[in-house]
Amino acid sequence: RFIRKQGLDRLFLECDTHMWRLGDRRIPEGIAVDGGSDWFLLNRKFVEYVTFSNDDLVTKMKRFYSYTLLPAESFFHTVLENSPYCESMVDNNLRITNWNRKLGCKCQYKHIVDWCGCSPNDFKPADFHRFQQTARPTFFARKFEAVVNQEIIGQLDYYLYGNYPSGTPGLRSYWENVYDEPDGVHTLSDVALTMYHAFSRLGLRRAETSFHAAGDNSCRYYPMGHPVSVHLYFLADRFQGFLIRHHATNLAVSKLETLETWVMPKKVFKIASPPSDFGRLQFSEIGTEWDAKERLFRNFGGLLGPTDEPVGMQKWGKGPNVTVTVIWVDPINVIAATYDILIESSAEFTHYKPPLNLPLRPGVWTIKILHHWVQVAETKFLVTPLTFSNQQPIKQEEAMKYHSGPPKNAYMEQSFQGLNPILNIPISAARVDQANRNAGLVGTRLEAWVDSLVGSVWSAVDICSTGPTACPVMQGCAQTAWSSLSPDPKSELGPVKPDGRLR
């Protein structure tokens, strides 16, 4: 069973960033196959044996495992168990691993490997009892991911070390860096670069409107250069948006300052008003990089461009089996896709990626969810126009190519135009003309279009200065509770105490 589960009886070869399954093979006779975790400790004598020995066992096992899907989960175990060092094996990897096979075996990696394996889940608060009930020696646990759930890390921290002093800042906050200047702007997609610049401009406008006094330019800025750094910001296990650190010239003193802007997504999911008697739908969201195991979008904030392939997700409460209709409407009211989903009584999440023809028309899209053709809820998402192509300012011919929507406005082979009057979604000629004019915009006019769209679904919550500033009412980033430079005592590493503890 282990051999089949690991795919050891299949031949694999990695090529072009894909692991290809080539066919079946036989396990060598006379070998006791073993395996398990790829977390282990090896003593020096065995390492020297595996590295330098030319005996049949080592050379043939190296050849065999050169065409294996997960060699690290079986190679050392098998060689050790069949070698003269077999008596030295201790069958405990000192870990608790959070296996949840119902969620962890969803074949979510088919795009990179021709195999359906299983992967551990992240720990969450409901799993805490497992740390208290372990019977064997345990030093490590996996997986933990603060972007998925930080509360469990805080619970375990308290269990091991006790509480932090009252009033300790940053305990429920988490920051994760996704870009830093030394990474190089070439590591950013054109969508991310476009959005990060728009977020920076959104912050400068907030500074001007919130801090600016008539006749005083000390809090007015002109943006300069690419972003310096970008962080995801979470509070109490909820995504709070992006923190963009960026340079800008203070217009009062003509000096460069470094600021950090906090932008937060606006609420775009709305239950129909008045609410229908259909009560199972709890939430709906559009994004990319859907993680079926942890049931979230890995593209936090849902930054989408014209060539992305969005996924629609719905979260459900328990109730009777129902069928709902999902309708995707583009910014000029072209119905791009419609499909039905059967929601079983026990379903918690559904997700579907409609096969839309690209490029998607830039602008704010609407997703309508109907039950018996009565609207239950709707949500919106932004497909941003691109101000960059290959990290350079976009040229007009590229803008026309990406911003004009799909050929003949046909997102799918089937046209849904007949549904427009039924659903009261009129196509306005003036809106179509405006979209066609916007498609050819470049330079500052393109930036203005992007900024108006970004501002409709994102808001600049706050802005701070990372150093000296001529704006007298601008707060320092280290004095805020949200900035990536604000205090975070839970992440500080001090010297190990004489009893071996950190706290």
VEXBAPA-267804 format. One record per residue (C-alpha): residue number from 0; residue in one letter; chain; x, y, z. Coordinates in nm, 2 decimals, always signed. Layout:
N
i, aa, ch, u, v, w
NUM, A, A, X, Y, Z;
...
***
This chain:
503
i, aa, ch, u, v, w
0, R, A, +0.00, +0.00, +0.00;
1, F, A, +0.28, +0.24, +0.08;
2, I, A, +0.46, +0.16, -0.25;
3, R, A, +0.14, +0.24, -0.44;
4, K, A, +0.07, +0.55, -0.24;
5, Q, A, +0.42, +0.69, -0.29;
6, G, A, +0.42, +0.60, -0.66;
7, L, A, +0.74, +0.39, -0.62;
8, D, A, +0.61, +0.14, -0.87;
9, R, A, +0.59, +0.42, -1.14;
10, L, A, +0.87, +0.58, -1.34;
11, F, A, +0.89, +0.96, -1.31;
12, L, A, +1.11, +1.22, -1.48;
13, E, A, +1.13, +1.59, -1.42;
14, C, A, +1.14, +1.81, -1.73;
15, D, A, +1.03, +2.17, -1.81;
16, T, A, +0.92, +2.23, -1.45;
17, H, A, +0.68, +1.94, -1.47;
18, M, A, +0.71, +1.59, -1.31;
19, W, A, +0.61, +1.34, -1.58;
20, R, A, +0.48, +0.99, -1.51;
21, L, A, +0.63, +0.77, -1.78;
22, G, A, +0.49, +0.43, -1.69;
23, D, A, +0.50, +0.14, -1.45;
24, R, A, +0.81, -0.04, -1.31;
25, R, A, +0.90, -0.33, -1.08;
26, I, A, +1.05, -0.29, -0.73;
27, P, A, +1.39, -0.46, -0.71;
28, E, A, +1.36, -0.81, -0.56;
29, G, A, +1.50, -0.88, -0.22;
30, I, A, +1.47, -0.52, -0.09;
31, A, A, +1.26, -0.42, +0.21;
32, V, A, +1.11, -0.09, +0.10;
33, D, A, +1.05, +0.16, +0.38;
34, G, A, +0.98, +0.53, +0.40;
35, G, A, +0.79, +0.80, +0.57;
36, S, A, +0.89, +1.16, +0.66;
37, D, A, +1.16, +1.35, +0.48;
38, W, A, +1.25, +1.50, +0.81;
39, F, A, +1.52, +1.29, +0.97;
40, L, A, +1.86, +1.29, +1.14;
41, L, A, +2.15, +1.08, +0.99;
42, N, A, +2.46, +0.99, +1.18;
43, R, A, +2.81, +1.04, +1.02;
44, K, A, +2.89, +0.67, +0.96;
45, F, A, +2.57, +0.62, +0.76;
46, V, A, +2.62, +0.94, +0.57;
47, E, A, +2.97, +0.84, +0.47;
48, Y, A, +2.84, +0.50, +0.36;
49, V, A, +2.57, +0.65, +0.14;
50, T, A, +2.81, +0.90, +0.00;
51, F, A, +3.12, +0.69, -0.07;
52, S, A, +3.02, +0.33, -0.08;
53, N, A, +3.02, +0.15, -0.42;
54, D, A, +2.84, -0.16, -0.31;
55, D, A, +2.54, -0.29, -0.50;
56, L, A, +2.28, -0.16, -0.26;
57, V, A, +2.39, +0.20, -0.27;
58, T, A, +2.46, +0.22, -0.64;
59, K, A, +2.14, +0.05, -0.75;
60, M, A, +1.92, +0.24, -0.50;
61, K, A, +2.07, +0.57, -0.63;
62, R, A, +1.98, +0.47, -0.99;
63, F, A, +1.63, +0.35, -0.88;
64, Y, A, +1.55, +0.67, -0.69;
65, S, A, +1.67, +0.90, -0.97;
66, Y, A, +1.33, +0.83, -1.14;
67, T, A, +1.12, +0.85, -0.83;
68, L, A, +0.85, +1.12, -0.74;
69, L, A, +0.94, +1.18, -0.38;
70, P, A, +1.29, +1.02, -0.33;
71, A, A, +1.36, +1.20, +0.00;
72, E, A, +1.06, +1.02, +0.16;
73, S, A, +1.20, +0.67, +0.10;
74, F, A, +1.56, +0.66, -0.03;
75, F, A, +1.74, +0.70, +0.31;
76, H, A, +1.49, +0.48, +0.49;
77, T, A, +1.52, +0.20, +0.24;
78, V, A, +1.90, +0.21, +0.22;
79, L, A, +1.93, +0.22, +0.60;
80, E, A, +1.69, -0.07, +0.66;
81, N, A, +1.87, -0.29, +0.41;
82, S, A, +2.23, -0.19, +0.51;
83, P, A, +2.47, -0.31, +0.79;
84, Y, A, +2.35, +0.00, +0.98;
85, C, A, +1.99, -0.12, +1.01;
86, E, A, +2.01, -0.17, +1.39;
87, S, A, +2.08, +0.21, +1.44;
88, M, A, +1.73, +0.31, +1.31;
89, V, A, +1.50, +0.49, +1.55;
90, D, A, +1.14, +0.51, +1.41;
91, N, A, +1.04, +0.86, +1.53;
92, N, A, +1.08, +1.18, +1.35;
93, L, A, +1.00, +1.38, +1.67;
94, R, A, +0.72, +1.56, +1.49;
95, I, A, +0.34, +1.61, +1.50;
96, T, A, +0.22, +1.65, +1.15;
97, N, A, -0.13, +1.79, +1.08;
98, W, A, -0.27, +1.53, +0.83;
99, N, A, -0.63, +1.61, +0.72;
100, R, A, -0.67, +1.37, +0.43;
101, K, A, -1.02, +1.50, +0.35;
102, L, A, -0.87, +1.83, +0.25;
103, G, A, -0.50, +1.75, +0.19;
104, C, A, -0.56, +1.50, -0.09;
105, K, A, -0.74, +1.72, -0.35;
106, C, A, -0.50, +1.67, -0.64;
107, Q, A, -0.44, +2.05, -0.64;
108, Y, A, -0.09, +2.01, -0.79;
109, K, A, -0.19, +1.84, -1.12;
110, H, A, -0.05, +2.13, -1.32;
111, I, A, +0.31, +2.05, -1.20;
112, V, A, +0.30, +1.67, -1.14;
113, D, A, +0.12, +1.37, -1.30;
114, W, A, +0.03, +1.23, -0.96;
115, C, A, -0.23, +1.28, -0.68;
116, G, A, -0.04, +1.29, -0.36;
117, C, A, -0.14, +1.42, -0.01;
118, S, A, +0.00, +1.72, +0.18;
119, P, A, -0.03, +1.81, +0.54;
120, N, A, -0.26, +2.10, +0.64;
121, D, A, -0.18, +2.40, +0.85;
122, F, A, -0.26, +2.39, +1.22;
123, K, A, -0.56, +2.59, +1.34;
124, P, A, -0.71, +2.65, +1.69;
125, A, A, -0.93, +2.35, +1.67;
126, D, A, -0.62, +2.13, +1.65;
127, F, A, -0.46, +2.26, +1.97;
128, H, A, -0.56, +1.95, +2.17;
129, R, A, -0.31, +1.75, +1.96;
130, F, A, -0.02, +1.92, +2.12;
131, Q, A, -0.15, +1.84, +2.47;
132, Q, A, -0.23, +1.47, +2.39;
133, T, A, +0.10, +1.36, +2.23;
134, A, A, +0.24, +1.04, +2.39;
135, R, A, +0.58, +1.01, +2.22;
136, P, A, +0.87, +1.26, +2.24;
137, T, A, +0.79, +1.56, +2.02;
138, F, A, +1.01, +1.86, +1.94;
139, F, A, +0.86, +1.99, +1.62;
140, A, A, +0.52, +2.03, +1.46;
141, R, A, +0.40, +2.12, +1.11;
142, K, A, +0.25, +2.30, +0.93;
143, F, A, +0.21, +2.65, +1.07;
144, E, A, +0.14, +2.95, +0.84;
145, A, A, +0.06, +3.28, +0.99;
146, V, A, -0.11, +3.40, +0.67;
147, V, A, -0.36, +3.11, +0.71;
148, N, A, -0.39, +3.12, +1.09;
149, Q, A, -0.17, +3.30, +1.35;
150, E, A, -0.40, +3.24, +1.65;
151, I, A, -0.27, +2.89, +1.69;
152, I, A, +0.09, +3.01, +1.70;
153, G, A, -0.01, +3.25, +1.98;
154, Q, A, -0.19, +2.97, +2.17;
155, L, A, +0.11, +2.74, +2.15;
156, D, A, +0.34, +3.03, +2.25;
157, Y, A, +0.13, +3.09, +2.56;
158, Y, A, +0.12, +2.71, +2.64;
159, L, A, +0.50, +2.69, +2.62;
160, Y, A, +0.61, +3.02, +2.76;
161, G, A, +0.32, +3.20, +2.94;
162, N, A, +0.15, +3.52, +2.85;
163, Y, A, +0.31, +3.84, +2.73;
164, P, A, +0.29, +4.14, +2.97;
165, S, A, -0.04, +4.33, +2.94;
166, G, A, -0.04, +4.60, +2.67;
167, T, A, +0.24, +4.43, +2.46;
168, P, A, +0.19, +4.57, +2.11;
169, G, A, +0.16, +4.37, +1.79;
170, L, A, +0.04, +4.04, +1.94;
171, R, A, -0.25, +4.00, +1.70;
172, S, A, -0.07, +4.15, +1.40;
173, Y, A, +0.13, +3.98, +1.13;
174, W, A, +0.34, +4.13, +0.85;
175, E, A, +0.48, +3.93, +0.55;
176, N, A, +0.72, +4.08, +0.31;
177, V, A, +0.64, +4.01, -0.06;
178, Y, A, +0.88, +4.25, -0.23;
179, D, A, +1.19, +4.43, -0.14;
180, E, A, +1.40, +4.67, -0.35;
181, P, A, +1.71, +4.43, -0.37;
182, D, A, +1.48, +4.16, -0.52;
183, G, A, +1.47, +4.38, -0.84;
184, V, A, +1.17, +4.51, -1.01;
185, H, A, +1.19, +4.23, -1.27;
186, T, A, +1.06, +3.99, -1.00;
187, L, A, +0.72, +4.17, -1.01;
188, S, A, +0.45, +4.10, -1.25;
189, D, A, +0.32, +4.39, -1.46;
190, V, A, -0.02, +4.36, -1.27;
191, A, A, +0.16, +4.39, -0.93;
192, L, A, +0.38, +4.68, -1.05;
193, T, A, +0.08, +4.86, -1.19;
194, M, A, -0.12, +4.82, -0.86;
195, Y, A, +0.17, +4.90, -0.63;
196, H, A, +0.23, +5.23, -0.81;
197, A, A, -0.14, +5.31, -0.80;
198, F, A, -0.15, +5.23, -0.42;
199, S, A, +0.14, +5.47, -0.37;
200, R, A, -0.04, +5.75, -0.55;
201, L, A, -0.36, +5.67, -0.35;
202, G, A, -0.15, +5.73, -0.03;
203, L, A, -0.01, +6.06, -0.16;
204, R, A, -0.36, +6.18, -0.23;
205, R, A, -0.47, +6.09, +0.12;
206, A, A, -0.18, +6.29, +0.26;
207, E, A, -0.28, +6.59, +0.06;
208, T, A, -0.65, +6.58, +0.14;
209, S, A, -0.60, +6.49, +0.51;
210, F, A, -0.29, +6.69, +0.61;
211, H, A, -0.28, +6.98, +0.35;
212, A, A, -0.36, +7.34, +0.46;
213, A, A, -0.44, +7.61, +0.21;
214, G, A, -0.13, +7.78, +0.08;
215, D, A, +0.10, +7.52, +0.24;
216, N, A, +0.28, +7.26, +0.03;
217, S, A, +0.45, +7.08, +0.32;
218, C, A, +0.22, +6.77, +0.29;
219, R, A, +0.20, +6.76, -0.09;
220, Y, A, +0.41, +6.51, -0.27;
221, Y, A, +0.52, +6.39, -0.62;
222, P, A, +0.58, +6.02, -0.66;
223, M, A, +0.93, +5.91, -0.74;
224, G, A, +1.05, +5.57, -0.87;
225, H, A, +0.94, +5.22, -0.81;
226, P, A, +0.81, +5.09, -0.47;
227, V, A, +1.08, +5.02, -0.20;
228, S, A, +0.90, +4.74, -0.03;
229, V, A, +0.56, +4.57, -0.01;
230, H, A, +0.41, +4.38, +0.29;
231, L, A, +0.09, +4.19, +0.34;
232, Y, A, -0.07, +4.30, +0.66;
233, F, A, -0.30, +4.08, +0.88;
234, L, A, -0.48, +4.16, +1.21;
235, A, A, -0.66, +3.90, +1.41;
236, D, A, -0.63, +3.65, +1.12;
237, R, A, -0.80, +3.89, +0.87;
238, F, A, -0.62, +4.03, +0.57;
239, Q, A, -0.60, +4.41, +0.61;
240, G, A, -0.44, +4.50, +0.28;
241, F, A, -0.10, +4.60, +0.15;
242, L, A, +0.17, +4.82, +0.30;
243, I, A, +0.36, +5.00, +0.03;
244, R, A, +0.69, +5.18, +0.11;
245, H, A, +0.77, +5.43, -0.16;
246, H, A, +0.97, +5.75, -0.23;
247, A, A, +0.82, +6.09, -0.30;
248, T, A, +0.94, +6.44, -0.33;
249, N, A, +0.80, +6.69, -0.08;
250, L, A, +0.69, +6.99, -0.29;
251, A, A, +0.75, +7.24, -0.01;
252, V, A, +1.12, +7.17, +0.03;
253, S, A, +1.19, +6.97, -0.29;
254, K, A, +1.34, +6.69, -0.09;
255, L, A, +1.30, +6.31, -0.12;
256, E, A, +1.11, +6.14, +0.16;
257, T, A, +1.03, +5.77, +0.22;
258, L, A, +0.67, +5.70, +0.31;
259, E, A, +0.46, +5.39, +0.38;
260, T, A, +0.10, +5.37, +0.27;
261, W, A, -0.16, +5.13, +0.40;
262, V, A, -0.43, +5.04, +0.15;
263, M, A, -0.73, +4.82, +0.24;
264, P, A, -0.98, +4.65, +0.00;
265, K, A, -1.33, +4.79, +0.02;
266, K, A, -1.62, +4.55, +0.09;
267, V, A, -1.76, +4.44, -0.24;
268, F, A, -1.97, +4.14, -0.14;
269, K, A, -2.34, +4.23, -0.08;
270, I, A, -2.64, +4.02, +0.01;
271, A, A, -2.95, +4.12, -0.19;
272, S, A, -3.18, +4.38, -0.04;
273, P, A, -3.43, +4.30, +0.07;
274, P, A, -3.26, +3.96, +0.15;
275, S, A, -3.42, +3.66, -0.01;
276, D, A, -3.54, +3.36, +0.19;
277, F, A, -3.24, +3.17, +0.06;
278, G, A, -2.99, +3.19, +0.35;
279, R, A, -2.71, +2.94, +0.28;
280, L, A, -2.47, +3.18, +0.10;
281, Q, A, -2.22, +3.33, +0.35;
282, F, A, -1.96, +3.49, +0.12;
283, S, A, -1.83, +3.50, -0.24;
284, E, A, -1.50, +3.61, -0.37;
285, I, A, -1.31, +3.62, -0.70;
286, G, A, -0.93, +3.56, -0.72;
287, T, A, -0.65, +3.34, -0.85;
288, E, A, -0.43, +3.08, -0.70;
289, W, A, -0.71, +2.90, -0.51;
290, D, A, -0.58, +2.67, -0.25;
291, A, A, -0.83, +2.39, -0.21;
292, K, A, -0.64, +2.25, +0.09;
293, E, A, -0.65, +2.56, +0.30;
294, R, A, -0.95, +2.70, +0.12;
295, L, A, -0.83, +3.05, +0.04;
296, F, A, -0.68, +3.25, -0.25;
297, R, A, -0.30, +3.27, -0.23;
298, N, A, -0.31, +3.58, -0.44;
299, F, A, -0.40, +3.80, -0.14;
300, G, A, -0.59, +4.11, -0.24;
301, G, A, -0.69, +3.95, -0.57;
302, L, A, -0.47, +4.16, -0.80;
303, L, A, -0.59, +4.07, -1.15;
304, G, A, -0.49, +4.19, -1.50;
305, P, A, -0.64, +4.13, -1.85;
306, T, A, -0.45, +3.80, -1.90;
307, D, A, -0.54, +3.64, -1.57;
308, E, A, -0.79, +3.35, -1.53;
309, P, A, -1.01, +3.43, -1.23;
310, V, A, -1.18, +3.17, -1.01;
311, G, A, -1.52, +3.23, -0.85;
312, M, A, -1.55, +3.10, -0.49;
313, Q, A, -1.86, +3.07, -0.27;
314, K, A, -1.88, +2.98, +0.10;
315, W, A, -2.19, +2.81, +0.22;
316, G, A, -2.37, +2.73, +0.54;
317, K, A, -2.55, +2.40, +0.60;
318, G, A, -2.90, +2.36, +0.46;
319, P, A, -3.10, +2.17, +0.19;
320, N, A, -2.96, +2.08, -0.15;
321, V, A, -3.01, +2.38, -0.39;
322, T, A, -2.90, +2.49, -0.73;
323, V, A, -2.78, +2.85, -0.79;
324, T, A, -2.69, +3.04, -1.11;
325, V, A, -2.37, +3.24, -1.12;
326, I, A, -2.35, +3.52, -1.38;
327, W, A, -2.03, +3.71, -1.47;
328, V, A, -2.08, +4.06, -1.61;
329, D, A, -1.79, +4.26, -1.76;
330, P, A, -1.75, +4.64, -1.71;
331, I, A, -1.96, +4.74, -2.02;
332, N, A, -2.24, +4.49, -1.91;
333, V, A, -2.15, +4.21, -2.15;
334, I, A, -2.25, +3.88, -1.99;
335, A, A, -1.93, +3.69, -2.01;
336, A, A, -2.04, +3.36, -1.85;
337, T, A, -2.33, +3.19, -1.67;
338, Y, A, -2.34, +2.85, -1.51;
339, D, A, -2.54, +2.65, -1.25;
340, I, A, -2.39, +2.50, -0.94;
341, L, A, -2.56, +2.22, -0.74;
342, I, A, -2.49, +2.29, -0.37;
343, E, A, -2.52, +1.98, -0.16;
344, S, A, -2.64, +2.00, +0.20;
345, S, A, -2.29, +1.94, +0.34;
346, A, A, -2.10, +2.17, +0.10;
347, E, A, -1.89, +2.44, +0.26;
348, F, A, -1.71, +2.58, -0.04;
349, T, A, -1.76, +2.57, -0.41;
350, H, A, -1.52, +2.71, -0.67;
351, Y, A, -1.51, +2.73, -1.05;
352, K, A, -1.30, +2.89, -1.32;
353, P, A, -1.50, +2.97, -1.63;
354, P, A, -1.30, +2.92, -1.95;
355, L, A, -1.31, +3.29, -2.06;
356, N, A, -1.14, +3.41, -2.38;
357, L, A, -0.87, +3.66, -2.30;
358, P, A, -0.79, +3.94, -2.26;
359, L, A, -1.05, +4.03, -2.00;
360, R, A, -1.19, +4.39, -2.04;
361, P, A, -1.03, +4.61, -1.77;
362, G, A, -1.26, +4.77, -1.52;
363, V, A, -1.49, +4.66, -1.23;
364, W, A, -1.67, +4.33, -1.30;
365, T, A, -1.98, +4.21, -1.13;
366, I, A, -2.07, +3.85, -1.02;
367, K, A, -2.44, +3.79, -0.96;
368, I, A, -2.56, +3.48, -0.77;
369, L, A, -2.93, +3.39, -0.83;
370, H, A, -3.16, +3.13, -0.69;
371, H, A, -3.47, +3.06, -0.91;
372, W, A, -3.35, +3.36, -1.11;
373, V, A, -3.39, +3.59, -0.80;
374, Q, A, -3.07, +3.76, -0.70;
375, V, A, -2.93, +3.63, -0.37;
376, A, A, -2.61, +3.83, -0.36;
377, E, A, -2.34, +4.00, -0.58;
378, T, A, -1.97, +4.07, -0.55;
379, K, A, -1.73, +4.28, -0.76;
380, F, A, -1.37, +4.25, -0.86;
381, L, A, -1.12, +4.47, -1.05;
382, V, A, -0.94, +4.38, -1.37;
383, T, A, -0.68, +4.65, -1.37;
384, P, A, -0.55, +4.81, -1.69;
385, L, A, -0.17, +4.77, -1.71;
386, T, A, +0.06, +5.08, -1.69;
387, F, A, +0.36, +4.85, -1.74;
388, S, A, +0.45, +4.58, -1.99;
389, N, A, +0.77, +4.38, -1.92;
390, Q, A, +0.83, +4.62, -1.63;
391, Q, A, +0.85, +4.92, -1.88;
392, P, A, +0.58, +5.19, -1.93;
393, I, A, +0.33, +5.03, -2.17;
394, K, A, +0.32, +5.15, -2.53;
395, Q, A, +0.00, +5.23, -2.71;
396, E, A, -0.01, +4.92, -2.94;
397, E, A, +0.04, +4.70, -2.63;
398, A, A, -0.23, +4.89, -2.44;
399, M, A, -0.48, +4.84, -2.73;
400, K, A, -0.40, +4.47, -2.74;
401, Y, A, -0.45, +4.42, -2.36;
402, H, A, -0.73, +4.67, -2.29;
403, S, A, -0.98, +4.62, -2.57;
404, G, A, -1.14, +4.30, -2.43;
405, P, A, -1.17, +3.97, -2.62;
406, P, A, -1.21, +3.96, -3.00;
407, K, A, -1.57, +4.06, -3.09;
408, N, A, -1.66, +4.09, -2.72;
409, A, A, -1.69, +3.71, -2.71;
410, Y, A, -1.57, +3.57, -2.38;
411, M, A, -1.71, +3.22, -2.48;
412, E, A, -1.83, +3.05, -2.79;
413, Q, A, -2.18, +3.08, -2.67;
414, S, A, -2.33, +3.43, -2.65;
415, F, A, -2.55, +3.53, -2.35;
416, Q, A, -2.67, +3.85, -2.50;
417, G, A, -3.03, +3.73, -2.48;
418, L, A, -3.01, +3.74, -2.10;
419, N, A, -2.94, +4.11, -2.08;
420, P, A, -3.30, +4.23, -2.10;
421, I, A, -3.42, +3.94, -1.87;
422, L, A, -3.17, +4.03, -1.60;
423, N, A, -3.22, +4.41, -1.66;
424, I, A, -2.85, +4.46, -1.75;
425, P, A, -2.86, +4.71, -2.03;
426, I, A, -2.56, +4.77, -2.26;
427, S, A, -2.51, +5.14, -2.29;
428, A, A, -2.36, +5.27, -2.62;
429, A, A, -2.19, +5.56, -2.43;
430, R, A, -2.02, +5.31, -2.19;
431, V, A, -1.89, +5.11, -2.49;
432, D, A, -1.75, +5.42, -2.66;
433, Q, A, -1.58, +5.52, -2.34;
434, A, A, -1.43, +5.18, -2.30;
435, N, A, -1.30, +5.19, -2.65;
436, R, A, -1.14, +5.53, -2.59;
437, N, A, -0.99, +5.41, -2.26;
438, A, A, -0.83, +5.11, -2.44;
439, G, A, -0.58, +5.35, -2.62;
440, L, A, -0.47, +5.55, -2.32;
441, V, A, -0.11, +5.57, -2.22;
442, G, A, +0.11, +5.79, -1.99;
443, T, A, -0.06, +6.01, -1.73;
444, R, A, -0.41, +5.97, -1.87;
445, L, A, -0.37, +5.59, -1.84;
446, E, A, -0.25, +5.64, -1.48;
447, A, A, -0.56, +5.85, -1.41;
448, W, A, -0.79, +5.58, -1.54;
449, V, A, -0.61, +5.31, -1.33;
450, D, A, -0.63, +5.54, -1.02;
451, S, A, -1.00, +5.60, -1.06;
452, L, A, -1.06, +5.22, -1.08;
453, V, A, -0.83, +5.13, -0.80;
454, G, A, -0.99, +5.40, -0.58;
455, S, A, -1.33, +5.25, -0.64;
456, V, A, -1.23, +4.91, -0.47;
457, W, A, -0.94, +5.01, -0.25;
458, S, A, -0.90, +5.28, +0.01;
459, A, A, -0.58, +5.44, +0.16;
460, V, A, -0.64, +5.40, +0.53;
461, D, A, -0.32, +5.58, +0.65;
462, I, A, +0.02, +5.70, +0.56;
463, C, A, +0.34, +5.75, +0.76;
464, S, A, +0.70, +5.86, +0.72;
465, T, A, +0.99, +5.62, +0.77;
466, G, A, +1.24, +5.90, +0.84;
467, P, A, +1.26, +6.29, +0.86;
468, T, A, +0.96, +6.47, +0.69;
469, A, A, +0.87, +6.83, +0.63;
470, C, A, +0.50, +6.75, +0.68;
471, P, A, +0.44, +6.85, +1.04;
472, V, A, +0.14, +6.63, +1.10;
473, M, A, +0.28, +6.32, +0.93;
474, Q, A, +0.33, +6.04, +1.20;
475, G, A, +0.64, +5.83, +1.21;
476, C, A, +0.59, +5.47, +1.09;
477, A, A, +0.75, +5.33, +1.41;
478, Q, A, +0.48, +5.51, +1.62;
479, T, A, +0.19, +5.35, +1.44;
480, A, A, +0.03, +5.01, +1.52;
481, W, A, +0.01, +4.90, +1.15;
482, S, A, +0.34, +4.99, +0.97;
483, S, A, +0.59, +4.73, +0.88;
484, L, A, +0.83, +4.93, +1.10;
485, S, A, +0.59, +4.93, +1.41;
486, P, A, +0.69, +4.73, +1.72;
487, D, A, +0.65, +4.35, +1.70;
488, P, A, +0.79, +4.21, +2.03;
489, K, A, +0.66, +3.86, +1.96;
490, S, A, +0.90, +3.83, +1.67;
491, E, A, +1.21, +3.95, +1.85;
492, L, A, +1.48, +3.68, +1.91;
493, G, A, +1.68, +3.73, +2.23;
494, P, A, +1.95, +3.51, +2.39;
495, V, A, +1.86, +3.16, +2.51;
496, K, A, +1.82, +3.15, +2.88;
497, P, A, +2.03, +2.91, +3.10;
498, D, A, +1.72, +2.67, +3.13;
499, G, A, +1.71, +2.65, +2.74;
500, R, A, +1.40, +2.87, +2.71;
501, L, A, +1.35, +3.18, +2.50;
502, R, A, +1.11, +3.34, +2.75;
***
